[in-house]
Amino acid sequence: MMDSIYLNGAYLPLSEARISPMDRGFLFGDGVYEVIPVYAGKAFRLDEHLKRLQFSLDGIQLDNPLTTEAWQEVCYQLIQQHPGADQNLYLQVTRGEVTTRDHSFRRQDAGTPTVFAMCSPLKAPDKELFEKGVRSVTLDDIRWQYCHLKVISLISNVLLRQQAEDAGGVEALLVRDGWVTEGSASNFFMVQQGVLVTPPKTHQLLPGITRDLILELAEEARIPVREEAVKLETLLRADEVWLTSSVREILPVTQVDDTVIADGKPGPLWHKLTQLFSEFKINLHR
Ligand SMILES: Cc1ncc(COP(=O)(O)O)c(C=O)c1O
């Protein structure tokens, strides 16, 4: 049976899905999204992701087209196509189709939002990346000032990721006026003398669901945590650096540009948090 996607109330094969070129998502990148991992057939931290979706919708002044229960049902239906499997759930809402291209959205014939959701197999992160750690490349954070919203207009993030990869890294570490903000599609943590440090939530970074979970797990395990801004020069002298996201979980960074972090191996706190993270996932299914 061919997989279906969800589009505006219907489940249909991806090959049959059609969206108008006059959709504001296509014309302006006017929309928001979520990426949710599904472990063993269960959406991970779904409530938190749906809350952040609401937060992003509020941020762009777009009413949520679905209730929480309706979102849960869409997710459930898509996940059920491969029950028990690890998957990647993608949700997107745009401001919908209009008749004329106009920046302003109140003058428009207020169209109905376009709602799209799909589920695809979750690629297990490459084991070697976790064993050896990865190199990240620092780049100027050229993005706008609403980085706390998960919006689909991702051209800066796309260019930054490509630039990092072209320079031999797996991710960009973005720096604004000397302060490290986040990755192109991840948050970062640093370990400094046994303390786990990550920047506080501001408009300059996405409030990551993985970030929040790591802070929760660290606090439960009585690992000292500080939410404070981090200078690039401090990060380069850290004992450990990690990147975190729903797709990559907790990725150890062992090199930043040409600087090797500590002894160049994933550190003890990374091992500890990775273990706590896997236990948390397993406990969800008991
Ligand atoms: C810019 C940015 N920061 C951080 C994250 C990590 O967020 P989460 O842990 O919710 O996946 C992402 C995820 O894609 C992202 O795009």
Ligand as a Chemical Component Dictionary entry (heavy atoms), coordinates in Angstrom:
data_LIG
# 
_chem_comp.id                   LIG 
_chem_comp.type                 NON-POLYMER 
_chem_comp.pdbx_formal_charge   0 
_chem_comp.three_letter_code    LIG 
# 
loop_
_chem_comp_atom.comp_id 
_chem_comp_atom.atom_id 
_chem_comp_atom.alt_atom_id 
_chem_comp_atom.type_symbol 
_chem_comp_atom.charge 
_chem_comp_atom.model_Cartn_x 
_chem_comp_atom.model_Cartn_y 
_chem_comp_atom.model_Cartn_z 
_chem_comp_atom.pdbx_ordinal 
LIG C1 C1 C 0 17.432 26.597 13.934 1  
LIG C2 C2 C 0 17.168 25.403 14.786 2  
LIG N1 N1 N 0 17.575 25.417 16.061 3  
LIG C3 C3 C 0 17.374 24.354 16.881 4  
LIG C4 C4 C 0 16.730 23.205 16.439 5  
LIG C5 C5 C 0 16.518 22.039 17.372 6  
LIG O1 O1 O 0 15.177 21.969 17.769 7  
LIG P1 P1 P 0 14.473 20.595 18.188 8  
LIG O2 O2 O 0 15.298 20.039 19.314 9  
LIG O3 O3 O 0 13.136 21.004 18.636 10 
LIG O4 O4 O 0 14.495 19.713 17.000 11 
LIG C6 C6 C 0 16.274 23.157 15.115 12 
LIG C7 C7 C 0 15.572 21.962 14.611 13 
LIG O5 O5 O 0 15.434 21.739 13.449 14 
LIG C8 C8 C 0 16.479 24.286 14.275 15 
LIG O6 O6 O 0 16.042 24.286 12.999 16 
# 
loop_
_chem_comp_bond.comp_id 
_chem_comp_bond.atom_id_1 
_chem_comp_bond.atom_id_2 
_chem_comp_bond.value_order 
_chem_comp_bond.pdbx_ordinal 
LIG C1 C2 SING 1  
LIG C2 N1 SING 2  
LIG C2 C8 DOUB 3  
LIG N1 C3 DOUB 4  
LIG C3 C4 SING 5  
LIG C4 C5 SING 6  
LIG C4 C6 DOUB 7  
LIG C5 O1 SING 8  
LIG O1 P1 SING 9  
LIG P1 O2 DOUB 10 
LIG P1 O3 SING 11 
LIG P1 O4 SING 12 
LIG C6 C7 SING 13 
LIG C6 C8 SING 14 
LIG C7 O5 DOUB 15 
LIG C8 O6 SING 16 
# 
